[in-house]
C-alpha cells in the first residue's frame, strides 16, 4: 500500500510540474517576456522560406527579424547618388535572372519598380523642352505683326516691280536695235533720244547714221536736179542741209562726239559747194550761200571749243589749212568769209598751246 501511495504521489507531483510549465508559457502569465533569451520563440518552427512573416500566429516577433531590424537601426545604409539618366541596377529590374529567380517583386504584394526615364525621352516630360511663354516677347510680336506683314507685302511688290522693269529694259533694247537697224536714230523723239544717247558708243552710232542720212539727202537732191534738167537754188539746197544742224549739235554733246560733229559740219559746207552755180553770178544765190556758211560757222565755233575742252590730241594746224584752202576757192567767186570765227578760235588755241602767249581760250 505504501508503494502505491508513493507512486500516485510521484505522478501527482509530475502532473503538477507539467501544469506549472504550461502555465508559465501561457500568454496570460504575468512574468512572460517575448524577447527573453531563455524562451524558445514559436517563430523558429516556421519555415525560413517566408522571410516576410515578421510575427507568428500568436503575434510574437521572431528573434532573427528583431536582430536584423536592430542592426539596421544601428548601422543604416546610405543609398548612393544615382544618375537619373541611367536605369536601376540589373538586379532590380523585372524578369527572371540567370538563377531563375524572378525579382519583379521585392516583397509580397509590392509592385515592380518603375524604370527610370532617360533625360532625352521627350514623351516622359515634354514640359521641360517647352519653356514658359514670355509675355513681353509675345506682346512685342503681336504689336509688330502689322508692320512685318506690311514689310513683307512691300518686298513682294518690289520683287514684282523689279521683274517688270527687267522686262521693260529688254523691250527697250529691242526697240533701240530696231531703230538703229533702220537708221532712224536721228529722227527719234527727245525722250527716246535721251535714253539712246546714254548707251556706250552712242556717238559712233549716231555719227554713222547722220553721215549716211546726209549722203542720201545730198544724192536725192542731185538726182532731182538732173531729173528736172534745171538747177535747184542755193537757198533750197541750204535749207535741206541746214535741217541736220540740230542733230549735229546733239552729237557734239556726247562723249567724243565733237570730233564727229566737226567733220559733219564741214561735209555740209562741201555738199553746198558741189551743188554748183557759183559761176552764175546770181547775187541771191551768193547771199544764200553766205548766210548758210555763217550758220555753219556759228555751229562750228561751239564744236571746236568743246573739242578743245575734251583735251583731244588732234591736228589743229592741218584742219586750219583745210578750211583756208576751201575759203580761198570760194573767194574767187565772191563768197567770203568762210568760217572766220572758227579759224580765229583755232588759231588762238594753237598759239596758247604752243607757248607763244596770248589770252587763254574759254571753253563752254
ABEGO torsion letter per residue (X at the ends): XAAAAAAAAAAAAAAAAAAAAAAAABAABAABBAABAABBBAAAABBAABAABABBAAGBBBAAAAAAAAAAAABBBBBBBBBAABBBBAAABBEBBAAGBBAABABBGBBBBBBBBBAABAAABAAAABBBBBAAAAAAAAAAAAAAAAAAAAAAAAAAAAAAAAAAAAAAAAAAAAAAAAGAAAABBAAAAAAAAABBGAAAAAAAAAAAAAAAAAAAAAAAAAAAGBBBBAAAAAAAAAAAAAAAAAAAABBGAAAAAAAAAAAAAAAAAAAEGAAAGBAAAAAAAAAAAAAAAAAAAAAAAAAAAAGBBBBAAAAAAAAAAAAAAAAAAGBOBBGAAAAAAAAAAAAAAAGAEEBBBBBX
